[in-house]
Amino acid sequence: MERSDRRLNIALGIGLAGLVLVPWYRIEAGFYGLSWLKNFPTGSAEAPGILQAFEFGRWNLALIALIFAVAIAARFLRVSALRSNLLIAAGGAGILFLVWQGLAIGYTGWSWTINETLFGPLADGQPSMGAGAGLTALALVLFFAFGLAERGVLRGDAFVVASITLLVFLVAIFVFYPVGSMFVGAFQSFDGSFDPSGFVRNIQDPSIWSLDCLVGGNRCGIAWRTFFLAVLTASGSTILGLCFALVATRTRFPFKKGLRLLTILPIITPPFVIGLALILLFGRAGVVTQQISHIFGVEPGRWLYGLTGIWIAQVLSFTPISFLVLIGVVEGVSPSMEEASQTLRADRWRTFWRISLPLMKPGLANAFLIGFIESMADFGNPLVLGGSHGVLSTEIFFAVVGSQNDPSRAAVLAIILLVFTLSAFLAQRLWLAGKSFATVTGKADSGAHIALPRSLSIGVHAIVIPWALFTLVVYGMILVGGFVRTWGLDNTLTFEHYQRAFSFAFENGAIAWTGVAWNSFWTTMEIALISAPLTAAVGLLTAYLIVRQRFFGRSVFEFALMMSFAIPGTVIGISYVMAYNLPPLEMTGTALILIACFVFRNMPVGVRGGVAAMSQLDKSLDEASLTLRATSFRTIRKVILPLLRPAIVAALVYSFVRAITSISAVIFLVSAQYNMATSYIVGLVENGEYGVAVAYSSMLIVVMIIIITGFQLLVGERRLRRENRVATAFVPAAVPQEKATS
C-alpha cells in the first residue's frame, strides 16, 4: 500500500508540475533559455495549462484538469478495484483527449472541418505542445500503467507495466506517428486540406515506373532503378562478405587480423566518403584516369558518375558489414556435421555445397537484407556519384529542398521506398520462419572445420585479395586527399585544408575555435553524447522486457520495435519533417528532433545486442533477487546490468558512431543552429571543396577510432576460440573440446 501510494505521489507531482509550474505550449525562443520566466505565468504564450484553461479561454484544457482531479481523488482511496479502475480510466481518457485536442486544433482553429461543423468555429487556435503538455502526458501514462499494476497485470509489477506502457507510447509518437503523417501528407495540398490529385499524379508518373531499359530504352524509372541497384548491391556485398568470412575462418591466409580490421573502417566512415575517394581515383581528374589518359591517350570519361559508380561505392561500403554478419555464422557451422558427411564418403566440395552452405542460410539472408536496405537508404554515395541517374533517396531530397518544392511527391516516393524495404524485411522473415538451422548444442563438438575445396579456396582468394587491396587504396586516398591542394590540378602537399577546417587561436587568455568546421563538430559531439546513452538505455530495457517478461502481444511488441530498422533513414527524415513541422509537436530545427531520430532509429541494434547478452544469463539470478523481495528495478540495477557491461558498451559505441556518421535522415533535420558533421560535409562537396571535406572526414574517422579503442581497453574483449587449426583433411581422431577464453 505504501509503495503504491509513493508511486502515485510521484506521478501526481509530475502532472501537477506540467499543469501549474511550466508553460503548457512551446516556447519559440527555447525552453532551456529560461527567457519565458519574465512573463510567467501571466503571459498568454508562457502561461501554464491551468491558466490557459481558465484565464485565456482555452476550455479544451479544462478537461485535463478535471481528469487530474479524478486521479487525485483515487490517490486517497485504499488499493481496490475502484481505485485501479479510476486510474486506468483517468490515464486512458486523458491520453486520448490530449492527442485528439492536439491534432484537432491548429494555429488558426480547427484542423478538420468536421469539428467546425459539430462544435462551431473557434475564436483562436493553439500553438504546439510544450514542456507542460509533455509532463502531463507522462503523468497520464503513469496513471494508466499504475492502475493496470494494481489490477494485478504482470503480477502487479509496476516497473515492468510502466516500462512497457511508456515504450509503446514513445514508439507510437516517434515511429508510427511520423510514418502515418507521411502517408497522410501524400493526400494533402499545401494548405493541409485533403487533395488526392498529387498522390494520383505522382504514383502514375512514368519517370518512377518506366521499364524502358528492359526493351532497349535509355533508362528505367526511379523506383526500378533503385530496386535493381539494391539487388545488385546486396548480392555483391553478400557474396564478397561470404568470401571474406571463408578466407578468415577456413583457410591459412596469413593476414586474417588485417581482414578483421577492414570491417571497422566502413562503420566509422561517413557514408559518402567512399564516393569521394572513388572520384579522387577514377574521376576525370583522378589518379588512375589521368595515368591511363597519359599512357594510352584516352580522353577522360565520366563512366564513374552513374549507377556503376554508385554500385562500386555501395559494395565497398557494405561488404565489411556483410562480413561481420557472416563470420559468426560460418564459424558456427558444426564441424561434426561436416565430418559425418565425409565419413559417408562425400568429398569436400559436396560437403560444402550440401551441408555447410545450407546451414549458413540465416546469415546469408540477414546479410542480403542489410545490404538491400542500406542500398535503398543510401543517400551520400548517390548524391556524390549519381550524376543524372538519381535514386529514390536523392529524388526525395530534391523534392523537398529543390526547385520542385513538392511535399506530396516526396511523400509518395518515400512510401514506395518503404514498401520495397518492408517487403524485403517480411520476405526474409517468412523465408526463415519455421526452419531450424541449429548446429551448436550442449554436446561437445569437434574444434576443426574441414578445409575448403581446392578450387573454391583458389576462387575466394582470387576475389578477396584484390578487393582487400582495392579497399586499402580507396581508404589511403581518403587520408591523402586531405593533404593535396587541388586534386588532379595541383597535387602539392599542404595543411591548408586542415587549417581551414580546424584552426584555433588564443585570444584574451582563452581558446578561439576559428576553423569553419568547429561549430558542426562540437554540435555533432554534443548530440551524439546525449543520444548514445539514451539509445543504449531504451534498447537494453526493451531487451529485458522481451527476454524476461511474458505478456500479451509480446511478439507484436518486438516486431513493432524492430520494424524501425527496416525503415530507411530517408523515409524517417521526410516523415519527421512532415510530422513535426506543425502542431501538435513542432520540433523541426531543434536538437530534440535529432536526438529522437537517433534514439529510435538506432534502438533496434541495442535491442538485439541486449537480447543476445541477456539470453546467456540464467533466469535464476534475477528470480533469486525477486524472491528476496527486491523490485524489478533494483534487480536490473544490482544484478543484471553489472553482467551486461559488454552489451552496454557495444550499444553505446554503435549509437555514438551512428549519430556521427548518419546522413540519410539527418540531412532533412539539421538547421543553421544544429548542423551535424555529415550534412556540413555534404555542403562542402556540393561546393566543390573536396579537400576540406576529406580533411573533415579524416578527422571524424580518427576521433571515432580513438573513442572505440578507449571503450575496448576499458571493457576488454571476450571471444570463443577453437584450439585446432583448420584441418587439411579429415582425420578420425580425438579433437580437443571448445574452450572459452577471455
Disulfide bonds with the S-S distance in Angstrom:
Cys213-Cys220 1.47
